[in-house]
């Protein structure tokens, strides 16, 4: 009996070819083959690494009035996720390594210029308490250094503040803190903690601050624990990050699915983790905003990935609303923000008064873009027109949130005199003070100047241009905006303005569920919307007359170019077409048709 082959049985060949094509198409789409076990020794030349279990960790409880960040052995391990909400407890699990150096920056919710709270109506107070499950507690044995305080002498009628430079490397284990004063302990009655404090174990721990609980606004703490206070003997681990003696591979969490060219990047890092020693200085400006921003870089650019949604309330206070709401944007992969690492002065600086009315001109360090304060009509000051919320932002036609004036509240997180944004020419944008918290000197027409080292930077101002008034550095303008820059992707048609409406509230009722409320002619309307994990958004609008309408929008309809299943189907169809062509598929099907007719 003859053995069947592809030429004698084209139907079999076609079937086999189609199956192979499907496998190839799916493999190409997923972009991955068989994966090696990353925990296995490479080449069999290294023994397995002993890994810690949950029993090897300790639990850390922290409570701050109002905000803190904590380093352990020089690495940032915890940032208070609810900025300036004074009564939340943060709990994290840590893998201890002794001696263990703990460094904390704690801040009261004080205005940087006045030292006062709640719209400069009162003098606030601070307080910090910590307890680890190994028995480590906050106490007067800690060191405390104030770096910002006021109002001086408690003078609320004429408030003034003092800021001193934060010492370089203050969080490092080898930093010399012997000249720092001891922390001062305060009673619960003086700090007045709220219910979350009592829901956690702080027994034996003292509230601490620097000398003045009310007037000292930013305080640095340090303490070294030589061995576990509870007398335990924890296991030690080595080689966890690099078990095979090779350079560790650090990957962007989103790069696997975002089309990132890993070979073009010299380093990739999660912003919230400790940055590599060779990380560019620009990257450190974004380092407090994980998971709002993710970073990677090469020799020329810092790439910032974000969804463009900040962690503060949005939209409240807007009186000129175009019925858009904040939706996450895919500023990832090739659509990430790009900040030049080697900015160069432009031969002819360009003004934002006459250019750049589309797109962003800067990127805030929380990953939210900053647009020209003049809207795209080239005339309207968005702040004066009532289009901005209390944070200086609003939503564009793609439901993309962005600022139009300086997000000066970020200075409370990064510190006065530190960059709160970077212009898209690569030069930093600072708040109202110089590095070291000195007053800003004279500014040029771009809202910038050089420091005493000859380094150019911009400053924010309370009047126009509010942010960088153009670009001191070289940029490329195309179609009225800086290129390259990411694109926001609308999920629905943009809506018309709603004259007379004033936004009164914006809340998240549950995970991925949001409610915007507004007032119009003395009545209340609202927009409720839910975002699924797949990006589908359902809007339910209730206008001031009570009329309700529900609409659902899919970011990937079946025929959308970005739909992965459409992409797979197209790849399979193309592969099958090639097989048919190679095997003379057209004549094969004609023969099958003739056979069918003959047997009928």
FILUMKE-994618 format. One line per 5 residues: number of its first residue (from 1); their letters; for each residue x, y negated, z negated of C-alpha. Coordinates in steps of 0.02 Angstrom, whole numbers, always signed. Layout:
<drenkes>
NUM	A	X Y Z ~ ...
</drenkes>
This chain:
<drenkes>
1	XXXXX	+0 +0 +0 ~ +68 -170 +45 ~ +102 -292 -95 ~ -8 -448 -86 ~ +85 -613 -65
6	XXXXX	+47 -797 -51 ~ +34 -800 +137 ~ -79 -647 +147 ~ -191 -698 +2 ~ -204 -887 +5
11	XXXXX	-351 -885 -117 ~ -243 -804 -251 ~ -102 -925 -213 ~ -221 -1071 -225 ~ -288 -1012 -392
16	XXXXX	-114 -984 -464 ~ -54 -1149 -393 ~ -200 -1241 -471 ~ -165 -1165 -641 ~ +18 -1214 -630
21	XXXXX	-30 -1388 -572 ~ -147 -1409 -720 ~ -10 -1359 -840 ~ +113 -1478 -757 ~ -11 -1622 -757
26	XXXXX	-55 -1600 -940 ~ +128 -1583 -988 ~ +169 -1742 -892 ~ +26 -1835 -975 ~ +74 -1785 -1150
31	XXXXX	+256 -1821 -1113 ~ +322 -1681 -1223 ~ +380 -1502 -1209 ~ +415 -1376 -1346 ~ +476 -1467 -1501
36	XXXXX	+616 -1405 -1611 ~ +585 -1395 -1797 ~ +669 -1555 -1860 ~ +706 -1472 -2027 ~ +807 -1332 -1946
41	XXXXX	+997 -1347 -1943 ~ +1066 -1395 -1774 ~ +1171 -1258 -1699 ~ +1164 -1158 -1861 ~ +1311 -1255 -1933
46	XXXXX	+1225 -1329 -2086 ~ +1130 -1250 -2231 ~ +947 -1292 -2261 ~ +920 -1450 -2363 ~ +829 -1433 -2528
51	XXXXX	+678 -1546 -2519 ~ +591 -1630 -2666 ~ +414 -1591 -2716 ~ +282 -1702 -2793 ~ +338 -1642 -2964
56	XXXXX	+507 -1725 -2932 ~ +428 -1897 -2913 ~ +375 -2022 -3045 ~ +224 -2136 -3045 ~ +247 -2323 -3056
61	XXXXX	+107 -2441 -3112 ~ +125 -2629 -3087 ~ +9 -2773 -3126 ~ +48 -2953 -3076 ~ -36 -3120 -3091
66	XXXXX	-36 -3157 -2947 ~ +79 -3064 -2826 ~ +242 -2963 -2823 ~ +361 -2859 -2720 ~ +478 -2726 -2792
71	XXXXX	+645 -2653 -2741 ~ +722 -2495 -2813 ~ +908 -2469 -2787 ~ +908 -2604 -2655 ~ +764 -2537 -2550
76	XXXXX	+594 -2620 -2534 ~ +472 -2490 -2601 ~ +314 -2587 -2643 ~ +227 -2749 -2594 ~ +66 -2806 -2676
81	XXXXX	-55 -2773 -2533 ~ -186 -2899 -2592 ~ -93 -3062 -2589 ~ -134 -3181 -2730 ~ -278 -3081 -2799
86	XXXXX	-227 -3089 -2982 ~ -307 -2937 -3057 ~ -262 -2783 -2955 ~ -148 -2640 -3008 ~ -28 -2560 -2884
91	XXXXX	+23 -2379 -2910 ~ +155 -2290 -2808 ~ +253 -2127 -2819 ~ +443 -2142 -2818 ~ +585 -2017 -2802
96	XXXXX	+702 -2078 -2941 ~ +891 -2088 -2929 ~ +988 -2141 -3083 ~ +1058 -2263 -3125 ~ +903 -2349 -3056
101	XXXXX	+904 -2536 -3023 ~ +732 -2617 -3018 ~ +714 -2790 -2941 ~ +549 -2884 -2933 ~ +496 -3051 -2859
106	XXXXX	+335 -3111 -2941 ~ +234 -3265 -2895 ~ +95 -3363 -2971 ~ -35 -3430 -2850 ~ +34 -3607 -2851
111	XXXXX	+40 -3738 -2715 ~ +222 -3757 -2666 ~ +216 -3946 -2671 ~ +113 -3973 -2829 ~ +132 -3812 -2929
116	XXXXX	-55 -3810 -2956 ~ -195 -3690 -2910 ~ -370 -3690 -2836 ~ -356 -3842 -2727 ~ -239 -3931 -2849
121	XXXXX	-372 -3935 -2984 ~ -283 -3837 -3121 ~ -117 -3772 -3185 ~ -112 -3583 -3174 ~ -12 -3450 -3264
126	XXXXX	+87 -3296 -3219 ~ +130 -3128 -3294 ~ +202 -2961 -3241 ~ +196 -2789 -3322 ~ +269 -2622 -3265
131	XXXXX	+272 -2442 -3324 ~ +351 -2290 -3243 ~ +303 -2114 -3295 ~ +483 -2081 -3348 ~ +458 -2205 -3490
136	XXXXX	+532 -2359 -3404 ~ +436 -2515 -3459 ~ +449 -2702 -3435 ~ +517 -2793 -3587 ~ +631 -2934 -3644
141	XXXXX	+778 -2818 -3603 ~ +749 -2867 -3422 ~ +832 -3017 -3339 ~ +723 -3158 -3270 ~ +769 -3307 -3161
146	XXXXX	+645 -3439 -3108 ~ +669 -3509 -2932 ~ +515 -3620 -2918 ~ +424 -3718 -3053 ~ +304 -3861 -3079
151	XXXXX	+213 -3973 -3099 ~ +360 -4049 -3191 ~ +322 -4085 -3373 ~ +146 -4021 -3342 ~ +101 -4188 -3260
156	XXXXX	-54 -4142 -3159 ~ -89 -4324 -3117 ~ +76 -4343 -3024 ~ +126 -4163 -2985 ~ +302 -4125 -2924
161	XXXXX	+395 -3961 -2908 ~ +573 -3895 -2903 ~ +634 -3754 -2792 ~ +807 -3677 -2798 ~ +883 -3560 -2671
166	XXXXX	+849 -3375 -2697 ~ +1018 -3291 -2725 ~ +1081 -3187 -2580 ~ +1061 -3001 -2615 ~ +971 -3030 -2780
171	XXXXX	+887 -2858 -2763 ~ +1048 -2758 -2732 ~ +1112 -2637 -2866 ~ +1284 -2720 -2870 ~ +1215 -2898 -2889
176	XXXXX	+1288 -2986 -3043 ~ +1142 -3045 -3151 ~ +1241 -3067 -3313 ~ +1213 -3256 -3310 ~ +1025 -3239 -3292
181	XXXXX	+919 -3271 -3448 ~ +826 -3130 -3532 ~ +643 -3110 -3488 ~ +517 -3174 -3614 ~ +376 -3065 -3678
186	XXXXX	+197 -3128 -3684 ~ +43 -3054 -3767 ~ -112 -2990 -3679 ~ -207 -3137 -3753 ~ -88 -3258 -3667
191	XXXXX	-94 -3172 -3497 ~ -278 -3122 -3507 ~ -276 -2968 -3393 ~ -437 -2907 -3317 ~ -518 -2735 -3307
196	XXXXX	-397 -2648 -3184 ~ -257 -2669 -3311 ~ -353 -2569 -3440 ~ -391 -2431 -3315 ~ -207 -2383 -3302
201	XXXXX	-70 -2327 -3420 ~ +35 -2475 -3479 ~ +61 -2415 -3658 ~ +226 -2478 -3726 ~ +253 -2604 -3586
206	XXXXX	+257 -2791 -3617 ~ +198 -2933 -3506 ~ +353 -3030 -3454 ~ +392 -3193 -3366 ~ +529 -3324 -3373
211	XXXXX	+526 -3459 -3506 ~ +362 -3546 -3463 ~ +210 -3439 -3421 ~ +114 -3587 -3349 ~ +243 -3694 -3259
216	XXXXX	+363 -3564 -3188 ~ +287 -3511 -3022 ~ +411 -3392 -2939 ~ +518 -3277 -3045 ~ +649 -3145 -3004
221	XXXXX	+667 -2995 -3122 ~ +805 -2865 -3132 ~ +833 -2713 -3241 ~ +943 -2558 -3228 ~ +889 -2392 -3303
226	XXXXX	+1044 -2285 -3333 ~ +948 -2123 -3367 ~ +766 -2070 -3392 ~ +702 -2147 -3555 ~ +596 -1993 -3587
231	XXXXX	+751 -1882 -3593 ~ +703 -1780 -3441 ~ +831 -1709 -3321 ~ +768 -1740 -3144 ~ +843 -1645 -3000
236	XXXXX	+958 -1739 -2883 ~ +945 -1729 -2694 ~ +1068 -1772 -2557 ~ +1063 -1770 -2369 ~ +875 -1796 -2359
241	XXXXX	+886 -1932 -2227 ~ +1031 -1855 -2130 ~ +1042 -1669 -2165 ~ +1156 -1627 -2019 ~ +1292 -1757 -2029
246	XXXXX	+1232 -1850 -1874 ~ +1162 -2023 -1854 ~ +979 -2023 -1906 ~ +848 -2053 -1773 ~ +734 -2194 -1825
251	XXXXX	+578 -2206 -1719 ~ +436 -2327 -1703 ~ +277 -2244 -1767 ~ +181 -2303 -1615 ~ +315 -2277 -1483
256	XXXXX	+269 -2096 -1451 ~ +102 -2145 -1377 ~ +138 -2320 -1316 ~ +257 -2290 -1173 ~ +407 -2363 -1264
261	XXXXX	+575 -2340 -1178 ~ +674 -2271 -1324 ~ +836 -2270 -1225 ~ +831 -2459 -1204 ~ +822 -2492 -1391
266	XXXXX	+975 -2492 -1500 ~ +869 -2471 -1655 ~ +688 -2448 -1704 ~ +619 -2472 -1878 ~ +461 -2483 -1979
271	XXXXX	+452 -2658 -2047 ~ +404 -2604 -2221 ~ +553 -2487 -2237 ~ +731 -2539 -2272 ~ +804 -2612 -2113
276	XXXXX	+969 -2542 -2049 ~ +1122 -2648 -2090 ~ +1140 -2698 -1908 ~ +962 -2762 -1895 ~ +953 -2936 -1817
281	XXXXX	+919 -3078 -1937 ~ +758 -3117 -1845 ~ +691 -2945 -1894 ~ +710 -2984 -2078 ~ +586 -3127 -2063
286	XXXXX	+450 -3000 -2023 ~ +506 -2874 -2155 ~ +367 -2909 -2282 ~ +222 -2873 -2166 ~ +202 -2687 -2147
291	XXXXX	+87 -2619 -2078 ~ +39 -2781 -1992 ~ +197 -2780 -1888 ~ +317 -2648 -1821 ~ +487 -2686 -1749
296	XXXXX	+613 -2623 -1625 ~ +754 -2714 -1538 ~ +888 -2706 -1407 ~ +1031 -2825 -1367 ~ +916 -2960 -1299
301	XXXXX	+747 -2954 -1385 ~ +657 -2914 -1545 ~ +496 -2823 -1500 ~ +353 -2848 -1623 ~ +204 -2731 -1616
306	XXXXX	+43 -2777 -1705 ~ -145 -2774 -1687 ~ -156 -2963 -1709 ~ -269 -2951 -1861 ~ -203 -3032 -2022
311	XXXXX	-244 -2971 -2197 ~ -328 -3132 -2252 ~ -512 -3180 -2227 ~ -546 -3254 -2056 ~ -667 -3371 -1968
316	XXXXX	-740 -3453 -2123 ~ -767 -3640 -2102 ~ -775 -3645 -1912 ~ -905 -3770 -1851 ~ -877 -3750 -1663
321	XXXXX	-901 -3564 -1632 ~ -904 -3469 -1468 ~ -983 -3314 -1546 ~ -822 -3212 -1541 ~ -764 -3103 -1687
326	XXXXX	-593 -3031 -1733 ~ -553 -2865 -1649 ~ -388 -2770 -1654 ~ -278 -2792 -1501 ~ -153 -2667 -1430
331	XXXXX	+6 -2771 -1441 ~ +110 -2614 -1428 ~ +235 -2530 -1312 ~ +263 -2632 -1155 ~ +128 -2752 -1218
336	XXXXX	+226 -2799 -1375 ~ +284 -2974 -1420 ~ +461 -3018 -1368 ~ +570 -3139 -1467 ~ +738 -3183 -1387
341	XXXXX	+884 -3137 -1501 ~ +1004 -3255 -1413 ~ +906 -3416 -1384 ~ +987 -3547 -1274 ~ +944 -3734 -1265
346	XXXXX	+844 -3782 -1111 ~ +921 -3902 -988 ~ +754 -3994 -990 ~ +645 -3952 -1141 ~ +461 -3932 -1100
351	XXXXX	+322 -4017 -1199 ~ +166 -3928 -1260 ~ +69 -4088 -1229 ~ +76 -4059 -1043 ~ +113 -3873 -1029
356	XXXXX	+71 -3703 -1104 ~ -117 -3723 -1126 ~ -138 -3536 -1103 ~ -69 -3398 -1212 ~ +43 -3406 -1364
361	XXXXX	+189 -3522 -1398 ~ +248 -3436 -1558 ~ +223 -3279 -1662 ~ +191 -3287 -1849 ~ +292 -3166 -1956
366	XXXXX	+132 -3069 -1996 ~ +116 -3022 -1812 ~ -21 -3147 -1768 ~ +9 -3259 -1616 ~ +8 -3449 -1625
371	XXXXX	-68 -3541 -1478 ~ -48 -3721 -1423 ~ -150 -3835 -1539 ~ -223 -3910 -1380 ~ -349 -3790 -1306
376	XXXXX	-348 -3733 -1127 ~ -440 -3887 -1064 ~ -278 -3983 -1095 ~ -369 -4113 -1199 ~ -453 -4047 -1356
381	XXXXX	-362 -4035 -1523 ~ -435 -3873 -1592 ~ -413 -3926 -1773 ~ -499 -4093 -1753 ~ -637 -4011 -1651
386	XXXXX	-686 -3897 -1797 ~ -640 -3739 -1703 ~ -521 -3670 -1834 ~ -547 -3579 -1998 ~ -463 -3622 -2162
391	XXXXX	-308 -3525 -2109 ~ -289 -3619 -1945 ~ -356 -3483 -1830 ~ -504 -3424 -1728 ~ -548 -3295 -1594
396	XXXXX	-522 -3312 -1408 ~ -631 -3246 -1268 ~ -559 -3071 -1289 ~ -610 -3071 -1474 ~ -424 -3094 -1508
401	XXXXX	-383 -3185 -1670 ~ -242 -3312 -1662 ~ -184 -3471 -1748 ~ -178 -3644 -1670 ~ -94 -3733 -1815
406	XXXXX	+39 -3676 -1936 ~ -4 -3529 -2051 ~ +80 -3620 -2196 ~ +9 -3495 -2322 ~ +143 -3373 -2264
411	XXXXX	+274 -3478 -2353 ~ +201 -3413 -2517 ~ +256 -3239 -2463 ~ +421 -3268 -2373 ~ +478 -3412 -2483
416	XXXXX	+492 -3599 -2452 ~ +621 -3644 -2323 ~ +609 -3474 -2236 ~ +538 -3444 -2061 ~ +350 -3419 -2057
421	XXXXX	+353 -3393 -1868 ~ +466 -3387 -1718 ~ +433 -3487 -1562 ~ +438 -3385 -1402 ~ +602 -3468 -1357
426	XXXXX	+683 -3379 -1504 ~ +702 -3527 -1624 ~ +625 -3512 -1800 ~ +477 -3612 -1862 ~ +491 -3662 -2046
431	XXXXX	+362 -3738 -2161 ~ +376 -3909 -2239 ~ +544 -3880 -2322 ~ +722 -3840 -2272 ~ +815 -3681 -2323
436	XXXXX	+855 -3702 -2507 ~ +686 -3790 -2529 ~ +751 -3965 -2495 ~ +640 -4092 -2409 ~ +630 -4096 -2220
441	XXXXX	+731 -4231 -2133 ~ +688 -4327 -1976 ~ +612 -4222 -1837 ~ +627 -4243 -1649 ~ +482 -4250 -1526
446	XXXXX	+473 -4060 -1527 ~ +449 -4055 -1716 ~ +625 -3988 -1742 ~ +805 -4031 -1781 ~ +974 -3952 -1819
451	XXXXX	+1030 -3902 -1992 ~ +1201 -3946 -2060 ~ +1273 -3792 -1975 ~ +1209 -3851 -1806 ~ +1070 -3721 -1796
456	XXXXX	+908 -3784 -1720 ~ +738 -3745 -1796 ~ +561 -3813 -1793 ~ +453 -3870 -1939 ~ +266 -3873 -1972
461	XXXXX	+178 -4039 -1999 ~ +6 -4088 -2061 ~ -28 -4191 -1903 ~ -4 -4152 -1718 ~ +91 -4057 -1652
466	XXXXX	+72 -3953 -1813 ~ +195 -3820 -1748 ~ +331 -3825 -1615 ~ +282 -3965 -1497 ~ +355 -3874 -1348
471	XXXXX	+516 -3779 -1322 ~ +692 -3834 -1363 ~ +749 -3666 -1293 ~ +741 -3601 -1117 ~ +577 -3513 -1071
476	XXXXX	+489 -3462 -912 ~ +318 -3538 -878 ~ +199 -3449 -761 ~ +15 -3489 -736 ~ +16 -3610 -883
481	XXXXX	+92 -3494 -1014 ~ +257 -3424 -1073 ~ +310 -3263 -987 ~ +332 -3127 -1035 ~ +200 -3110 -1169
486	XXXXX	+65 -2981 -1213 ~ -111 -2982 -1146 ~ -266 -2968 -1253 ~ -393 -2845 -1182 ~ -577 -2896 -1192
491	XXXXX	-701 -2757 -1231 ~ -856 -2859 -1187 ~ -902 -3014 -1087 ~ -862 -3177 -1175 ~ -1009 -3270 -1250
496	XXXXX	-1063 -3453 -1242 ~ -1040 -3575 -1387 ~ -1175 -3583 -1521 ~ -1191 -3772 -1552 ~ -1224 -3823 -1732
501	XXXXX	-1175 -3655 -1809 ~ -1057 -3651 -1958 ~ -973 -3488 -2010 ~ -998 -3459 -2196 ~ -931 -3284 -2225
506	XXXXX	-826 -3143 -2158 ~ -816 -2979 -2254 ~ -772 -2798 -2229 ~ -913 -2695 -2302 ~ -826 -2527 -2272
511	XXXXX	-675 -2464 -2178 ~ -690 -2528 -1999 ~ -858 -2611 -2036 ~ -868 -2801 -2035 ~ -997 -2938 -2060
516	XXXXX	-987 -3119 -2004 ~ -1122 -3237 -2070 ~ -1164 -3410 -2009 ~ -1288 -3549 -2041 ~ -1386 -3641 -1907
521	XXXXX	-1523 -3767 -1940 ~ -1534 -3714 -2121 ~ -1557 -3529 -2080 ~ -1436 -3383 -2087 ~ -1383 -3268 -1947
526	XXXXX	-1255 -3131 -1943 ~ -1152 -3015 -1835 ~ -1118 -2839 -1900 ~ -995 -2733 -1804 ~ -913 -2563 -1823
531	XXXXX	-753 -2503 -1741 ~ -729 -2315 -1714 ~ -560 -2230 -1717 ~ -570 -2220 -1528 ~ -594 -2408 -1513
536	XXXXX	-780 -2408 -1472 ~ -867 -2559 -1549 ~ -1051 -2573 -1593 ~ -1117 -2749 -1623 ~ -1282 -2784 -1712
541	XXXXX	-1329 -2967 -1706 ~ -1469 -3043 -1808 ~ -1501 -3222 -1754 ~ -1579 -3357 -1863 ~ -1753 -3315 -1796
546	XXXXX	-1735 -3135 -1855 ~ -1714 -3060 -1681 ~ -1600 -2908 -1685 ~ -1498 -2839 -1542 ~ -1376 -2693 -1541
551	XXXXX	-1244 -2666 -1407 ~ -1103 -2537 -1396 ~ -947 -2562 -1292 ~ -824 -2424 -1246 ~ -643 -2478 -1215
556	XXXXX	-617 -2325 -1103 ~ -769 -2292 -994 ~ -758 -2134 -889 ~ -696 -2226 -735 ~ -578 -2343 -827
561	XXXXX	-396 -2333 -770 ~ -340 -2316 -951 ~ -450 -2168 -993 ~ -334 -2019 -1030 ~ -458 -1891 -964
566	XXXXX	-475 -1988 -802 ~ -286 -1988 -790 ~ -278 -1799 -817 ~ -414 -1767 -689 ~ -327 -1877 -561
571	XXXXX	-161 -1789 -591 ~ -241 -1616 -574 ~ -334 -1668 -416 ~ -174 -1735 -339 ~ -79 -1575 -384
576	XXXXX	-215 -1464 -310 ~ -215 -1569 -152 ~ -29 -1538 -133 ~ -54 -1350 -156 ~ -193 -1349 -26
581	XXXXX	-85 -1442 +98 ~ +62 -1325 +70 ~ -42 -1168 +96 ~ -142 -1229 +242 ~ -291 -1252 +130
586	XXXXX	-404 -1326 +262 ~ -389 -1176 +377 ~ -411 -1060 +229 ~ -578 -1134 +184 ~ -633 -1127 +369
591	XXXXX	-590 -941 +372 ~ -689 -914 +211 ~ -839 -1002 +289 ~ -831 -893 +446 ~ -820 -735 +340
596	XXXXX	-969 -789 +239 ~ -1070 -824 +396 ~ -1021 -654 +471 ~ -1075 -558 +317 ~ -1239 -650 +299
</drenkes>
